[in-house]
């Protein structure tokens, strides 16, 4: 991570009540959880992005979500970081991942978008893949041939929503720990826990 005095927690989703409970909006809901934990009031607005400012360790922390649609997330995120003197090395992006089992978390730094339009937009905006990501597994449709686009934009079943709510709480905790601990240490813990769950499921 960089020597900047700022850190940026960015949750991805689509704006509006229509999308609020969808699988694709887990990143937004993690930001909501972080705002609640900090006792935030009405968020501040800068362009197509809303944010709150907190402090953790020695850092000024921006907890934010872009209000452009998912595939347009990059420009408002870049504008926020440029205005406050941050770089993509100071950023953790929180988003859904259909390639991970429901409710699991994975952290990584760098790499491609994996087909995620919001992550792809951020990569394009910064012309860089070198930022940390915290992924929340939403799983895939149960039937072969089901539309993955419709799946991510649908509200989950009650059971799946409960599993996602637990993972969103865990993701908010890990995102906050990332501020002081950094990517490598958090990644080791988050991914080890995920791998242990995977092994248990295979027994």
NUPA-578149 format. One record per atom (N, C-alpha, C): residue in one letter; x, y, z. Coordinates in pm, 1 decimal, always signed. Example, Ala and Ser with C-alpha at 12.3 -4.5 7.8 and 13.67 -1.06 7.14 Angstrom:
<nunus>
   rest       east      north         up
      a    +1319.0     -569.0     +780.0
      a    +1230.0     -450.0     +780.0
      a    +1320.0     -330.0     +780.0
      s    +1285.0     -225.0     +708.0
      s    +1367.0     -106.0     +714.0
      s    +1290.0       +3.0     +787.0
</nunus>
This chain:
<nunus>
   rest       east      north         up
      x      +84.5     -119.8       +0.0
      x       +0.0       +0.0       +0.0
      x      +87.5     +124.0       +0.0
      x      +29.5     +234.4      -42.1
      x     +107.7     +356.3      -57.3
      x     +125.3     +427.2      +76.1
      x     +206.7     +532.1      +73.3
      x     +232.0     +610.1     +194.4
      x     +128.5     +720.1     +214.5
      x      +25.0     +723.5     +133.2
      x      -80.0     +824.3     +145.7
      x     -146.2     +816.0     +282.9
      x     -194.9     +931.4     +331.7
      x     -266.2     +935.3     +459.5
      x     -413.9     +902.8     +442.8
      x     -457.3     +868.7     +321.6
      x     -597.6     +839.2     +293.7
      x     -615.4     +693.6     +252.1
      x     -731.6     +639.3     +285.7
      x     -774.5     +509.7     +235.5
      x     -918.2     +523.9     +184.6
      x     -951.4     +443.8      +83.3
      x    -1081.3     +454.4      +17.2
      x    -1146.5     +316.7      +11.9
      x    -1263.7     +304.7      +72.4
      x    -1344.7     +183.7      +65.1
      x    -1458.3     +212.0      -32.2
      x    -1460.6     +140.9     -144.3
      x    -1555.5     +167.2     -251.7
      x    -1644.5      +44.9     -270.6
      x    -1774.7      +61.0     -250.1
      x    -1869.3      -47.0     -274.6
      x    -1941.1      -26.2     -406.2
      x    -1953.8     -132.7     -484.8
      x    -2015.1     -122.4     -617.0
      x    -2159.3     -172.7     -615.9
      x    -2240.9     -109.4     -700.2
      x    -2380.4     -148.2     -715.7
      x    -2447.8      -57.5     -815.9
      x    -2578.3      -73.7     -828.0
      x    -2659.8      +13.7     -912.3
      x    -2746.3     +102.0     -824.2
      x    -2766.0     +229.2     -860.4
      x    -2845.3     +319.9     -777.9
      x    -2995.0     +294.9     -793.4
      x    -3070.9     +333.1     -691.3
      x    -3215.9     +327.3     -698.8
      x    -3275.7     +210.0     -624.1
      x    -3402.1     +229.2     -581.1
      x    -3471.1     +128.6     -501.0
      x    -3489.2       -2.8     -576.6
      x    -3502.0       +3.7     -708.2
      x    -3521.3     -117.1     -789.3
      x    -3409.2     -218.0     -767.3
      x    -3290.0     -171.0     -742.7
      x    -3173.6     -259.5     -734.0
      x    -3125.3     -283.4     -591.1
      x    -3189.6     -221.2     -494.0
      x    -3132.8     -215.3     -358.8
      x    -3105.3     -352.8     -298.8
      x    -3194.6     -450.2     -322.2
      x    -3180.0     -581.7     -258.8
      x    -3125.4     -687.4     -353.8
      x    -3083.5     -648.5     -472.6
      x    -3036.1     -747.0     -569.6
      x    -2900.9     -804.9     -529.0
      x    -2868.3     -917.4     -590.2
      x    -2738.0     -979.4     -565.0
      x    -2623.6     -887.1     -606.6
      x    -2644.2     -815.1     -715.9
      x    -2538.6     -730.0     -771.4
      x    -2501.8     -615.1     -677.6
      x    -2588.9     -584.5     -581.4
      x    -2569.3     -467.0     -495.9
      x    -2509.9     -498.8     -359.8
      x    -2446.5     -612.9     -345.5
      x    -2387.8     -643.6     -214.6
      x    -2283.4     -539.3     -174.6
      x    -2210.9     -484.8     -270.7
      x    -2110.9     -382.5     -238.7
      x    -2172.5     -258.5     -176.8
      x    -2286.8     -215.8     -230.2
      x    -2358.2     -101.8     -172.1
      x    -2399.6     -132.6      -28.6
      x    -2447.9     -253.7       -5.6
      x    -2496.6     -287.5     +128.1
      x    -2382.9     -296.2     +229.5
      x    -2264.7     -334.6     +185.2
      x    -2148.6     -329.8     +274.9
      x    -2117.8     -185.5     +313.0
      x    -2126.3      -94.5     +217.9
      x    -2105.0      +47.3     +249.2
      x    -2210.3      +95.8     +348.1
      x    -2336.5      +56.4     +328.7
      x    -2441.1      +91.5     +425.7
      x    -2403.7      +43.2     +565.5
      x    -2353.5      -80.0     +574.5
      x    -2314.9     -135.3     +704.8
      x    -2201.2      -55.7     +766.8
      x    -2105.5      -15.0     +686.3
      x    -1993.8      +65.4     +737.1
      x    -2041.9     +202.3     +782.4
      x    -2131.7     +262.5     +707.6
      x    -2186.4     +392.1     +749.6
      x    -2259.4     +379.5     +883.0
      x    -2340.2     +273.3     +897.4
      x    -2411.9     +253.8    +1023.8
      x    -2314.0     +235.6    +1138.8
      x    -2209.2     +158.2    +1116.3
      x    -2110.7     +132.7    +1221.6
      x    -2041.0     +260.2    +1265.6
      x    -2027.5     +355.3    +1174.4
      x    -1962.3     +482.0    +1206.0
      x    -2060.8     +588.6    +1253.5
      x    -2189.4     +552.9    +1262.1
      x    -2290.2     +649.4    +1304.2
      x    -2306.7     +763.9    +1207.4
      x    -2289.7     +734.7    +1078.4
      x    -2294.6     +840.1     +976.8
      x    -2436.4     +892.1     +959.0
      x    -2446.5    +1020.1     +925.7
      x    -2573.7    +1079.9     +890.3
      x    -2593.9    +1071.8     +740.2
      x    -2649.2    +1178.2     +683.3
      x    -2665.8    +1181.5     +538.6
      x    -2528.9    +1190.5     +472.5
      x    -2503.3    +1105.1     +372.6
      x    -2371.1    +1107.8     +309.1
      x    -2347.6    +1235.3     +230.5
      x    -2221.8    +1268.8     +215.9
      x    -2182.4    +1381.6     +132.5
      x    -2191.4    +1339.1      -13.3
      x    -2200.0    +1436.6     -100.5
      x    -2212.9    +1407.2     -243.5
      x    -2104.4    +1481.2     -319.8
      x    -2040.5    +1409.0     -410.1
      x    -1945.0    +1470.9     -502.0
      x    -1964.5    +1408.0     -639.1
      x    -2024.0    +1485.0     -730.2
      x    -2054.0    +1431.1     -861.6
      x    -2145.4    +1310.4     -849.4
      x    -2115.2    +1205.2     -922.6
      x    -2195.1    +1082.8     -920.3
      x    -2142.7     +985.4     -815.9
      x    -2126.2    +1036.0     -693.3
      x    -2072.5     +951.4     -586.9
      x    -2113.2    +1009.8     -452.7
      x    -2144.1     +923.8     -357.1
      x    -2171.7     +969.0     -220.8
      x    -2074.6     +900.8     -125.7
      x    -2039.1     +972.2      -19.0
      x    -1933.3     +921.3      +68.8
      x    -1946.6     +980.0     +208.5
      x    -1883.6     +913.4     +302.2
      x    -1863.2     +963.8     +437.4
      x    -1714.4     +955.2     +468.5
      x    -1669.8    +1037.1     +560.6
      x    -1529.3    +1038.6     +600.7
      x    -1519.6     +992.4     +745.8
      x    -1429.4     +900.4     +771.6
      x    -1405.1     +850.5     +907.0
      x    -1254.7     +848.1     +930.3
      x    -1216.2     +803.3    +1049.0
      x    -1073.9     +785.8    +1078.6
      x    -1052.0     +645.3    +1133.2
      x     -941.5     +585.7    +1091.3
      x     -901.3     +454.4    +1142.2
      x     -750.0     +449.6    +1141.2
      x     -692.4     +404.2    +1253.3
      x     -546.6     +408.9    +1268.3
      x     -503.0     +552.0    +1239.8
      x     -403.1     +569.5    +1154.0
      x     -357.6     +705.6    +1122.6
      x     -418.6     +758.5     +994.3
      x     -521.7     +691.0     +942.6
      x     -573.2     +723.6     +810.6
      x     -705.6     +799.9     +814.0
      x     -719.4     +886.7     +717.5
      x     -848.4     +946.3     +683.8
      x     -914.9     +851.4     +584.3
      x    -1033.7     +804.6     +617.4
      x    -1096.9     +697.3     +540.6
      x    -1222.5     +749.6     +471.5
      x    -1228.8     +729.3     +341.0
      x    -1345.2     +766.3     +261.0
      x    -1423.8     +638.8     +231.1
      x    -1546.6     +634.9     +279.4
      x    -1634.3     +519.1     +261.8
      x    -1739.4     +560.6     +160.1
      x    -1733.3     +503.5      +40.1
      x    -1804.7     +564.0      -72.3
      x    -1869.2     +461.1     -164.0
      x    -1967.2     +510.4     -239.6
      x    -2025.0     +430.0     -347.5
      x    -2061.8     +521.5     -463.5
      x    -2027.7     +480.9     -586.1
      x    -2063.4     +560.2     -703.4
      x    -2212.8     +547.9     -731.9
      x    -2272.5     +655.6     -779.8
      x    -2415.2     +657.5     -808.9
      x    -2444.9     +646.1     -957.3
      x    -2340.2     +637.4    -1039.6
      x    -2359.9     +601.2    -1179.2
      x    -2393.5     +452.3    -1183.9
      x    -2447.4     +406.8    -1294.1
      x    -2474.7     +263.8    -1303.6
      x    -2344.4     +184.9    -1304.1
      x    -2356.9      +55.3    -1276.9
      x    -2240.4      -28.7    -1250.5
      x    -2130.5      -11.5    -1354.9
      x    -2167.6      -13.9    -1483.0
      x    -2065.4      -10.0    -1587.9
      x    -2005.6     +127.9    -1607.6
      x    -2050.5     +225.7    -1527.7
      x    -1996.0     +362.2    -1532.2
      x    -1931.8     +400.2    -1399.4
      x    -1895.7     +302.7    -1318.6
      x    -1844.0     +328.6    -1184.0
      x    -1708.8     +398.4    -1183.7
      x    -1625.6     +372.1    -1282.8
      x    -1487.4     +417.6    -1279.4
      x    -1465.6     +567.3    -1271.6
      x    -1526.1     +647.4    -1360.8
      x    -1497.8     +791.4    -1359.2
      x    -1528.2     +860.9    -1226.6
      x    -1644.4     +838.0    -1161.0
      x    -1664.4     +905.5    -1032.4
      x    -1568.4     +859.1     -923.7
      x    -1527.9     +732.4     -927.0
      x    -1430.4     +684.0     -828.8
      x    -1295.9     +752.1     -851.2
      x    -1253.5     +760.3     -975.0
      x    -1126.4     +827.6    -1003.3
      x    -1133.1     +974.7     -962.9
      x    -1246.0    +1040.6     -989.3
      x    -1259.3    +1182.1     -953.5
      x    -1245.3    +1201.9     -802.8
      x    -1303.4    +1111.8     -723.5
      x    -1292.7    +1122.3     -577.7
      x    -1148.0    +1108.4     -533.2
      x    -1079.7    +1007.1     -582.7
      x     -941.6     +983.8     -541.2
      x     -850.5    +1097.5     -584.7
      x     -869.3    +1148.1     -704.7
      x     -785.6    +1258.5     -751.2
      x     -809.1    +1383.7     -667.4
      x     -933.4    +1409.9     -631.7
      x     -964.6    +1531.2     -555.5
      x     -899.9    +1527.4     -417.2
      x     -898.7    +1409.9     -354.7
      x     -845.6    +1399.1     -218.6
      x     -702.8    +1344.5     -214.5
      x     -638.7    +1335.2     -328.4
      x     -496.9    +1301.0     -331.1
      x     -465.3    +1154.8     -311.8
      x     -556.5    +1065.8     -351.0
      x     -531.0     +923.2     -339.5
      x     -492.6     +861.7     -472.7
      x     -448.3     +737.4     -466.6
      x     -418.9     +660.2     -587.0
      x     -489.6     +526.0     -575.3
      x     -489.8     +449.4     -683.5
      x     -561.1     +322.0     -677.2
      x     -497.0     +225.9     -576.9
      x     -371.9     +247.7     -539.5
      x     -307.9     +165.3     -436.6
      x     -367.5     +188.8     -298.2
      x     -443.5     +297.2     -282.6
      x     -505.9     +330.9     -153.8
      x     -649.6     +280.9     -144.5
      x     -694.0     +200.1     -239.1
      x     -835.8     +170.2     -256.0
      x     -864.9      +21.8     -241.0
      x     -975.8       -7.5     -172.3
      x    -1032.7     -142.0     -168.0
      x    -1170.8     -135.4     -231.9
      x    -1191.1     -212.3     -337.6
      x    -1319.6     -217.3     -408.0
      x    -1394.7     -342.2     -362.8
      x    -1519.7     -324.5     -321.8
      x    -1601.8     -432.3     -266.3
      x    -1713.3     -462.6     -365.8
      x    -1723.3     -588.5     -408.7
      x    -1820.9     -619.4     -513.8
      x    -1861.5     -765.9     -510.4
      x    -1968.2     -796.3     -583.2
      x    -2018.8     -932.4     -595.8
      x    -1933.5    -1013.1     -692.9
      x    -1938.8    -1145.4     -677.6
      x    -1866.9    -1234.6     -769.1
      x    -1949.1    -1361.8     -787.3
      x    -1998.6    -1381.6     -910.0
      x    -2081.8    -1498.3     -938.9
      x    -2000.9    -1626.5     -949.7
      x    -1869.6    -1616.6     -957.4
      x    -1785.0    -1735.7     -966.0
      x    -1746.4    -1790.6     -829.3
      x    -1786.2    -1722.0     -723.4
      x    -1761.8    -1771.0     -587.5
      x    -1890.4    -1828.4     -529.7
      x    -1881.3    -1933.4     -448.9
      x    -2001.0    -1987.5     -384.8
      x    -2070.2    -1882.1     -298.5
      x    -2199.9    -1897.1     -287.0
      x    -2281.2    -1801.9     -212.1
      x    -2225.4    -1778.7      -72.2
      x    -2205.0    -1651.4      -38.3
      x    -2167.6    -1614.1      +97.3
      x    -2020.2    -1618.7     +129.5
      x    -1936.1    -1664.6      +37.3
      x    -1792.6    -1670.5      +64.8
      x    -1724.9    -1539.2      +27.7
      x    -1612.4    -1512.4      +91.4
      x    -1534.2    -1391.8      +65.6
      x    -1399.7    -1430.4       +6.4
      x    -1349.9    -1343.4      -78.7
      x    -1213.8    -1360.0     -129.8
      x    -1153.2    -1221.9     -148.5
      x    -1028.5    -1207.1     -109.2
      x     -956.7    -1081.3     -129.7
      x     -839.5    -1105.7     -223.6
      x     -814.0    -1007.3     -308.6
      x     -698.5    -1015.0     -397.1
      x     -655.7     -873.9     -434.1
      x     -536.7     -864.6     -489.7
      x     -489.3     -737.2     -543.6
      x     -449.4     -759.8     -689.0
      x     -495.0     -670.3     -775.5
      x     -458.1     -678.3     -915.7
      x     -537.6     -783.5     -990.5
      x     -504.6     -799.6    -1118.6
      x     -574.4     -894.0    -1203.7
      x     -686.1     -826.8    -1281.1
      x     -745.8     -901.8    -1370.9
      x     -850.6     -847.6    -1456.7
      x     -983.0     -832.3    -1384.9
      x    -1085.3     -799.4    -1463.3
      x    -1217.5     -772.2    -1406.3
      x    -1297.2     -898.2    -1379.5
      x    -1258.4    -1010.8    -1439.9
      x    -1337.5    -1132.3    -1426.1
      x    -1475.9    -1119.3    -1485.8
      x    -1492.9    -1025.7    -1579.0
      x    -1622.4    -1003.2    -1640.9
      x    -1713.2     -909.8    -1563.9
      x    -1667.0     -856.9    -1451.1
      x    -1749.2     -765.3    -1370.7
      x    -1740.5     -625.3    -1430.4
      x    -1855.2     -571.3    -1473.1
      x    -1856.2     -443.6    -1544.9
      x    -1809.3     -326.9    -1458.4
      x    -1843.3     -328.7    -1330.4
      x    -1799.9     -220.5    -1242.4
      x    -1650.2     -220.2    -1221.7
      x    -1594.1     -337.6    -1197.3
      x    -1449.0     -348.7    -1181.4
      x    -1379.9     -311.1    -1311.7
      x    -1435.0     -355.8    -1423.8
      x    -1377.5     -320.7    -1553.2
      x    -1376.5     -171.6    -1577.6
      x    -1482.4     -102.3    -1536.6
      x    -1488.3      +42.6    -1552.7
      x    -1381.9     +112.1    -1468.6
      x    -1356.6      +61.8    -1347.9
      x    -1252.7     +120.3    -1262.5
      x    -1114.8      +95.4    -1322.6
      x    -1091.6      -24.6    -1372.9
      x     -964.0      -53.2    -1439.6
      x     -942.3      +42.9    -1555.9
      x    -1045.3      +64.3    -1635.8
      x    -1034.1     +155.5    -1749.9
      x    -1008.2     +298.7    -1704.2
      x    -1077.8     +342.5    -1598.8
      x    -1064.9     +481.1    -1552.9
      x     -924.7     +511.0    -1501.2
      x     -864.3     +415.4    -1433.4
      x     -730.1     +435.7    -1377.6
      x     -619.2     +385.7    -1470.4
      x     -658.9     +316.4    -1577.9
      x     -560.0     +251.2    -1665.4
      x     -465.6     +164.8    -1582.1
      x     -522.3      +96.7    -1483.5
      x     -442.8      +14.2    -1392.2
      x     -532.1      -91.5    -1328.5
      x     -474.6     -209.8    -1308.8
      x     -542.4     -316.4    -1235.7
      x     -493.1     -327.0    -1091.8
      x     -400.9     -239.2    -1053.0
      x     -331.0     -255.2     -925.0
      x     -406.7     -190.9     -809.3
      x     -521.1     -249.4     -778.5
      x     -594.8     -210.1     -658.6
      x     -652.3     -336.0     -595.4
      x     -682.4     -325.8     -466.4
      x     -733.0     -440.7     -391.3
      x     -882.8     -456.8     -414.2
      x     -927.8     -581.7     -409.3
      x    -1070.1     -611.8     -423.6
      x    -1112.3     -708.7     -313.1
      x    -1229.2     -687.3     -259.8
      x    -1291.8     -780.2     -166.7
      x    -1418.5     -830.2     -234.3
      x    -1418.6     -957.9     -269.5
      x    -1527.5    -1016.7     -346.4
      x    -1621.1    -1093.7     -254.3
      x    -1750.1    -1081.7     -282.0
      x    -1853.2    -1151.6     -206.1
      x    -1923.8    -1247.8     -300.5
      x    -1918.1    -1376.3     -269.3
      x    -1977.2    -1476.2     -357.1
      x    -2128.8    -1471.2     -356.8
      x    -2186.4    -1469.8     -476.9
      x    -2332.5    -1473.4     -490.2
      x    -2378.2    -1602.4     -558.3
      x    -2283.1    -1687.2     -600.2
      x    -2318.8    -1811.0     -667.3
      x    -2370.6    -1787.0     -808.2
      x    -2420.1    -1894.7     -868.0
      x    -2473.5    -1890.2    -1004.2
      x    -2612.8    -1953.0    -1007.9
      x    -2686.4    -1930.0    -1117.5
      x    -2819.9    -1990.5    -1128.2
      x    -2813.8    -2141.9    -1113.9
      x    -2921.2    -2199.1    -1061.6
      x    -2922.3    -2342.7    -1036.9
      x    -2937.2    -2427.4    -1161.1
      x    -2996.2    -2370.8    -1266.9
      x    -3021.4    -2447.9    -1387.7
      x    -2927.4    -2406.9    -1499.4
      x    -2866.8    -2503.1    -1569.6
      x    -2782.6    -2468.9    -1685.0
      x    -2862.4    -2389.7    -1788.0
      x    -2799.6    -2287.8    -1841.9
      x    -2866.4    -2206.0    -1942.5
      x    -2944.1    -2089.2    -1886.2
      x    -2960.6    -2081.8    -1753.7
      x    -3027.8    -1966.1    -1694.3
      x    -2945.9    -1840.4    -1720.5
      x    -3013.7    -1728.6    -1733.1
      x    -2950.2    -1601.2    -1768.1
      x    -2875.4    -1545.4    -1647.2
      x    -2742.2    -1538.3    -1656.0
      x    -2662.4    -1488.4    -1544.2
      x    -2687.4    -1340.5    -1520.7
      x    -2711.5    -1263.7    -1627.3
      x    -2738.7    -1120.4    -1610.8
      x    -2865.8    -1100.4    -1529.6
      x    -2970.9    -1173.3    -1565.4
      x    -3095.1    -1162.1    -1489.8
      x    -3076.2    -1209.9    -1346.5
      x    -2997.1    -1313.9    -1328.8
      x    -2972.1    -1368.9    -1195.7
      x    -2910.7    -1264.4    -1103.3
      x    -2807.5    -1193.8    -1149.4
      x    -2741.3    -1097.7    -1060.8
      x    -2830.7     -977.6    -1032.7
      x    -2925.2     -948.7    -1123.3
      x    -3013.5     -833.4    -1105.6
      x    -3144.0     -869.3    -1035.2
      x    -3160.5     -995.9    -1000.5
      x    -3277.9    -1038.9     -924.5
      x    -3251.5    -1028.9     -774.7
      x    -3361.0    -1018.6     -698.3
      x    -3350.6    -1031.6     -553.8
      x    -3332.3    -1179.5     -518.9
      x    -3248.0    -1210.7     -422.9
      x    -3229.1    -1351.0     -384.6
      x    -3348.1    -1404.4     -306.4
      x    -3355.2    -1535.8     -295.0
      x    -3454.8    -1598.2     -208.4
      x    -3428.9    -1558.9      -63.3
      x    -3523.6    -1588.8      +23.0
      x    -3507.7    -1553.2     +164.5
      x    -3384.8    -1620.3     +225.0
      x    -3364.0    -1747.8     +194.0
      x    -3247.6    -1818.6     +248.4
      x    -3117.4    -1759.7     +195.6
      x    -3113.7    -1730.5      +65.4
      x    -2992.7    -1672.0       +7.4
      x    -2968.7    -1531.4      +61.1
      x    -3076.3    -1456.0      +81.5
      x    -3061.8    -1320.5     +135.9
      x    -3002.3    -1324.7     +276.2
      x    -3041.4    -1424.7     +354.5
      x    -2985.8    -1438.9     +489.7
      x    -2836.7    -1470.2     +483.5
      x    -2798.0    -1559.3     +392.0
      x    -2655.9    -1592.3     +376.1
      x    -2576.5    -1471.0     +329.5
      x    -2633.7    -1394.5     +237.5
      x    -2564.5    -1274.9     +189.4
      x    -2551.7    -1170.9     +299.6
      x    -2655.2    -1155.6     +380.9
      x    -2648.4    -1057.4     +489.5
      x    -2533.5    -1089.6     +584.5
      x    -2513.6    -1217.1     +614.2
      x    -2402.1    -1256.0     +700.8
      x    -2268.2    -1225.3     +634.7
      x    -2258.5    -1252.4     +505.3
      x    -2131.8    -1225.9     +436.0
      x    -2107.3    -1076.6     +422.0
      x    -2213.5     -997.5     +408.8
      x    -2197.0     -851.7     +402.4
      x    -2143.8     -797.5     +535.0
      x    -2193.3     -850.4     +645.3
      x    -2141.8     -809.8     +776.4
      x    -1994.7     -846.6     +790.2
      x    -1960.4     -968.9     +749.6
      x    -1820.1    -1011.5     +755.8
      x    -1733.2     -927.1     +664.0
      x    -1784.2     -893.4     +546.3
      x    -1707.6     -811.6     +451.9
      x    -1683.1     -672.1     +507.8
      x    -1782.9     -614.5     +573.9
      x    -1764.0     -482.5     +634.5
      x    -1653.9     -487.6     +740.1
      x    -1652.4     -593.0     +820.0
      x    -1547.9     -607.1     +922.2
      x    -1410.4     -621.0     +858.5
      x    -1400.6     -702.2     +753.9
      x    -1271.2     -721.9     +687.9
      x    -1225.7     -595.3     +616.3
      x    -1318.3     -523.2     +557.0
      x    -1281.7     -398.0     +490.0
      x    -1222.7     -299.0     +589.7
      x    -1280.4     -292.9     +707.9
      x    -1228.4     -200.0     +809.2
      x    -1091.1     -245.0     +859.3
      x    -1072.3     -373.8     +873.1
      x     -941.6     -424.7     +916.5
      x     -834.5     -399.4     +810.3
      x     -875.0     -401.7     +684.6
      x     -780.9     -377.8     +574.2
      x     -712.8     -242.1     +586.6
      x     -781.9     -143.7     +640.9
      x     -726.5       -8.4     +649.7
      x     -593.5      -10.7     +724.2
      x     -591.3      -75.6     +838.8
      x     -469.8      -78.5     +919.9
      x     -376.7     -192.9     +882.4
      x     -433.0     -306.7     +840.6
      x     -351.2     -426.5     +819.4
      x     -292.3     -435.4     +679.6
      x     -360.8     -379.0     +580.6
      x     -314.1     -390.0     +443.0
      x     -362.4     -516.6     +374.8
      x     -338.0     -523.2     +245.1
      x     -395.0     -630.0     +163.7
      x     -337.0     -766.7     +196.3
      x     -205.3     -777.9     +207.3
      x     -143.7     -909.8     +221.9
      x     -191.7     -981.2     +347.3
      x     -192.8     -910.8     +457.8
      x     -233.7     -973.4     +583.8
      x     -381.6    -1010.7     +581.1
      x     -464.9     -919.5     +532.3
      x     -608.3     -949.1     +524.0
      x     -635.4    -1062.2     +426.0
      x     -565.5    -1060.5     +314.8
      x     -584.9    -1161.7     +211.9
      x     -554.2    -1301.0     +266.7
      x     -447.5    -1312.1     +343.5
      x     -411.3    -1441.7     +401.7
      x     -522.7    -1494.0     +490.8
      x     -579.1    -1407.0     +573.0
      x     -684.4    -1450.4     +665.0
      x     -814.4    -1482.3     +589.8
      x     -857.6    -1390.3     +503.8
      x     -985.0    -1407.6     +433.7
      x     -982.0    -1530.9     +344.9
      x     -876.2    -1546.7     +268.2
      x     -870.4    -1657.5     +173.3
      x     -845.3    -1790.9     +241.9
      x     -775.4    -1790.1     +353.9
      x     -756.7    -1913.6     +430.2
      x     -890.7    -1962.4     +484.2
      x     -971.1    -1868.6     +532.5
      x    -1103.2    -1905.7     +584.1
      x    -1189.7    -1962.1     +472.0
      x    -1183.9    -1900.0     +356.1
      x    -1260.2    -1949.4     +240.8
      x    -1215.3    -2089.3     +202.5
      x    -1083.8    -2111.7     +197.9
      x    -1033.1    -2242.5     +158.4
      x    -1072.4    -2350.4     +258.9
      x    -1073.2    -2315.1     +386.6
      x    -1114.4    -2411.6     +488.4
      x    -1260.0    -2451.8     +468.3
      x    -1345.9    -2353.5     +435.0
      x    -1486.5    -2385.1     +411.0
      x    -1501.6    -2475.0     +288.9
      x    -1424.7    -2446.7     +185.5
      x    -1431.0    -2527.8      +64.3
      x    -1392.9    -2672.2      +94.2
      x    -1285.5    -2691.3     +172.3
      x    -1241.1    -2826.0     +205.5
      x    -1345.3    -2899.3     +289.1
      x    -1408.9    -2826.8     +382.8
      x    -1512.6    -2889.1     +463.6
      x    -1626.9    -2937.6     +375.4
      x    -1661.8    -2854.5     +274.4
      x    -1771.8    -2891.0     +186.6
      x    -1740.8    -3010.0      +98.3
      x    -1612.8    -3038.9      +79.6
      x    -1574.1    -3149.8       -6.8
      x    -1561.2    -3281.1      +69.5
      x    -1566.6    -3276.0     +202.5
      x    -1550.6    -3398.5     +282.3
      x    -1674.6    -3487.4     +271.9
</nunus>
